[in-house]
Amino acid sequence: MFARPPHDYSATMDLRLRVHGRILDVGQVGHRFLILAETCDCPPGTEAELVVTVDGKETVQILPDGTAARNGIVHFQ
C-alpha cells in the first residue's frame, strides 16, 4: 500500500517569454533552457524577459542572450 503525505501540493505555473511587448508561449522547459511553442527571431542583444508565474506570484528574468530563432531554444541562467 502506498501512503500519500497528508499535504500534497501542486503549484499552478505559467511560463511565457516577452520579446518587445510580444508574449510567446513556452512549450517545454529543461535545465537552464526552454523551447518555445512557436519560433521567434530574437538574436543576441534583443531585449527578452522570461515571465514565470507560480501560484499567482510573477517573477521576471532578463535574457541578455536572446534566442536561437531556427530551433526555438532559449538559454537562461
C-alpha positions as CSV (number, residue, x, y, z in Angstrom):
1,M,0.0,0.0,0.0
2,F,1.2,3.5,-0.9
3,A,0.7,6.2,1.7
4,R,0.4,9.8,0.5
5,P,1.8,12.5,2.6
6,P,-1.0,14.5,4.2
7,H,-0.1,17.7,2.5
8,D,0.4,17.0,-1.2
9,Y,0.8,20.2,-3.1
10,S,0.9,21.0,-6.8
11,A,1.7,24.6,-7.8
12,T,0.0,26.4,-10.6
13,M,2.7,27.5,-13.1
14,D,2.8,29.6,-16.2
15,L,5.9,30.5,-18.3
16,R,6.0,33.0,-21.1
17,L,8.7,34.8,-23.0
18,R,8.2,38.5,-23.5
19,V,10.0,40.0,-26.5
20,H,9.5,43.6,-27.4
21,G,6.0,43.5,-25.8
22,R,5.1,40.3,-27.7
23,I,4.2,37.4,-25.4
24,L,5.3,33.9,-26.6
25,D,4.2,30.6,-25.2
26,V,6.7,28.2,-23.8
27,G,6.3,24.6,-25.0
28,Q,8.9,22.8,-22.8
29,V,11.3,23.6,-20.0
30,G,14.6,21.9,-19.2
31,H,17.6,22.7,-17.0
32,R,18.6,26.3,-18.0
33,F,16.8,26.3,-21.3
34,L,13.3,26.4,-22.7
35,I,11.8,25.6,-26.0
36,L,9.2,28.0,-27.4
37,A,5.8,26.7,-28.6
38,E,6.4,28.9,-31.7
39,T,9.6,30.2,-33.3
40,C,10.7,33.8,-32.9
41,D,13.6,35.7,-34.3
42,C,15.3,37.1,-31.2
43,P,19.1,37.4,-31.9
44,P,21.7,38.1,-29.1
45,G,21.2,41.6,-27.7
46,T,17.4,41.5,-28.3
47,E,15.6,42.6,-25.1
48,A,13.7,39.5,-23.8
49,E,12.2,38.5,-20.5
50,L,11.2,35.2,-19.1
51,V,8.0,35.7,-17.1
52,V,7.4,32.9,-14.5
53,T,4.1,32.9,-12.6
54,V,3.8,30.4,-9.7
55,D,0.6,30.4,-7.8
56,G,-0.2,34.0,-8.9
57,K,3.3,35.4,-8.0
58,E,5.1,36.7,-11.0
59,T,8.9,36.9,-11.4
60,V,10.7,38.2,-14.4
61,Q,14.2,37.2,-15.6
62,I,16.1,39.2,-18.2
63,L,17.5,37.1,-21.0
64,P,20.5,39.0,-22.4
65,D,21.5,36.4,-25.0
66,G,18.2,36.3,-26.9
67,T,17.0,33.0,-28.5
68,A,18.1,30.8,-31.4
69,A,15.4,31.5,-33.9
70,R,15.9,28.4,-36.0
71,N,15.1,25.9,-33.3
72,G,13.2,28.0,-30.7
73,I,15.6,27.2,-27.9
74,V,16.2,29.9,-25.3
75,H,19.0,29.6,-22.7
76,F,18.9,31.3,-19.3
77,Q,20.8,31.3,-16.1
